[in-house]
């Protein structure tokens, strides 16, 4: 687990991580002409999640640090699962995080003709062959770790025959699944990925960019390194699951004798109480567990954005967890801390009552209304102040009043006084209950000489409550989001669907908000005094039907 952020000494400069050390060594040696050119290559088959956000911060951040540029390249070699919708969503996510792909925007499909040429070159070199076997037959020949595989009966086809067959694959002369192109490496290699891996397969599927121009598509391991090379990428950064792929990455580049880009792997993000599989996240969407990829409970960048996360909080989080060589689990509370830390400094303070009961100030004139000054953000004096309407009838939180209390109770109760934030000190007089015994009204008297900023009453109130004027309140729906899973590792003990948190969403209707929020814009995040940080929902909120999402509580109250 990561250390708490508070434990870090901000006064000390962070030591270089191993990738920074490598880059600085490369620059010092004049490698690649001292250039730093990275890329971020997502597959457009779903929305990006917080794990991708880390990768984005690493690739773009390192390029920025060393005066380089980053390419945004869509790895679109799997046409049945990819779409322009996902391309657009990815663009939006990267830009929202504050990064600019100054190296350019590219697609692996841009290189289909070049990649085909590379494949033909391998065939001519005797380093690739067309295999007519089924996938099951090829899998059976692979062998096992420590046990050599067996050669395909088609491995010794001549380059001329292979080239003719490959041209036939490209021309659509053969059905899907009947032929593939394989690299000719070593069926006894210690690395199973080097045992004559697939390079091309036949797919009669329209591509979101090339349409029906192609019926053969390169495999990821073939397209990845060559695309890096075509773009003259100096530092190809990817997660640790591709470490075993690096020998194959290098073999293709060396065999083809093309630009020698290098792959370096770092630990992927494993976040507690979270899924990091686009396939499994898609299942949540398709089975209606969430209302889409941008559901505020989803770990997608779009979901985090809709929930109220800020770009800076995610970038701070990525910086905190750093770049490591070994995988470990990061506590999701660190991500939540990063959001609180950012919003505490930037979010305007407002008042909202989520479970309202009426608070009647008996000795306040019925026809009187005054406007009381309150700070917009005590952490930022430049944020200024605003005027809050105050009258005889107010809304207060039901949870802020109890009849039977102990000495540790500092909110309102019989015989107690409390301060109403930015207003007056009030004293309990009476309360009203309904037929079920639930309190519906609390009656108090106020001390006119206890006005905030002008208090000369001498009364010491230990508790401070938030409130909203009944006459001026804005009605809203508030959605209280919590973690989607009950288990830290949702996939550890079977189907992740079995540990869904049934309380991950609580909807509160008829909430009462201060009038300044009547025209709140989607995406703006506020601190509801004493309650947490909330943002206007970008999907469901309307001018006459405001919907707010809780981004995060004021404190980490998660019990697991």
C-alpha positions, 0 to 999 in steps of 0.5 A: 500500500502507498504511504499516506500523502501527509507523510511526504516531505513536500520540501524535498525534491522527488528522486528520479524514477527509473524511466527518468534516469534512462531518459537523462542517460539517453540525452547525455549520450546523445541518443536519438539526437537528444530527442524525447518523443513518446506516444499514448496508443489506446485501442478505441474499443471503450472509454479510458479509465483511471489506469489509462490516466496514469499512463497518459500522465507518464507518457505526456508528463515525461515528454513535457519535462524533457522538452519533447512531444507525445503522439496520440495514436489509436491502435485500431487493428481490431475492427469489430470492437472499435468505433469513432465514438470511442475515438472521440471519447478518448480525445476528450479525456486526454484533452480534459486531463490537460495534455496536448498531443503536439507530436500529432494524431495518428492511427495504426490504420494509417500504416496498413499499407506500410505494415503489409510491406513489412510483412512481405519483407519478412516473407522475402527474408524467409522470416514469415510463412502462411499457415493453413492450420486451425487455431486449435492445431497451432495452439497444440503445437506451441508446447509449454514453458520448459517444453519445446513446441513442434514446427508447423507442417507449413513452416518450410514453404518457400518465400515465393509460395508464402508471398503468393498466398499472402497476396491472396489473403489480402485479396480476400481469396480465402475464408476467415480462419483458414490462413494466417501469417506467422513469424518464423522465429523459434518453436523451442524459445524460452519465451512462449511469445517467440514461438512463431507468433501470428502476424496477420489474420483474415477478418471480413469486418468493416473498419471504422476508418478504412471501411472494406479496403482491408480484409487482413489485419495485423496483430498487436505485437506486429503493428505496435513496434513498427508503428512506433518505429514509423513515428520515430518514437524514442521512448515507447512506455507501456505497462508491465504486462508487455514485458514478455512482449519486448523480445518480440518487439525488438525482433521485428525492429531488428529483423526489418532494420528499421528505426530502433525505438525502445520499449520500457515497462512500468507498473500498471495501476491496480486500485482497490475497490476498482475494476481495470478491465474494459471488457468487465466494465462493458459488462456493467454497462450492458447489464444495466448495473450502471447508466453508461460508461460515464456513470459516476461510480465507474473508474472511467475518466468520463465517469470521474469527470461526471462525478466531480473529479478535477484534472488536477486531482487525477494528475496529483494522484498519478504523481503521488503513486509514481512510476515503479517497476513492480505491481502493487495495489494502491488504496483508492483513498489516495485518489479521494485524498487528491480530490479533497486536497484540490477541491479544498483550495478551489471549490466554492462553499455553499449550503445545502440541506439533504434531509430537511426539517423546518427550523422556526426562529420564534422571536424573529419577525415574520415579515423580516428578511436580511442578507448575511455575508458569508465567505465563498472559500476561507482557503482563498480570500480572493474568492470573496463573499456572498449574501445569504437570505435569512428569515424566520423559517429555515431548513436544517438537517434532521440529523442535526437534532436529537432529543436524547443526547450525551455530553459529546453531542454538540448539535441542537437538542433540548437545553442546547445552543448552537450557532447557525453558520454566518448568522446567529446563535439560537437556543432550543425552545420546542419541537414537533413530531409526526404520528410516527414520532419523527421530528418535523419541526424544531423551534428556537429563539435567536440572540439578536446580539450574536450575529456572526462577525458582530457577536457581543452576546458572550454566549459560547456555542460549541456547535455550528449548523448549516441552514437554508432559508425556506422562502428562498430555497432551491429544490434539487435531487442529490445523488450520494455515490459510494464505492461500487464494490464491497471487496478491495479486490473484486475479482479475487474470489470469483465473479466480481458481480457478486461483490457489488455494493448495493448502497453505491448510490443513494438518491435524495429528492426534495433537497434544499439548496441556497438560492445561489445554486439556482443557475449552477453549471454542470461540471462546477464543483462546490463544497456543501458545508459540513457534507462533502463536495458536489457537482451538477450532473452533466447528464440529468440536471436541468434548469428546473430539475437540478441534480447534484452528484457527491464527488467525495465526502469531507473525510474518509468515512469508509468502513470497508 
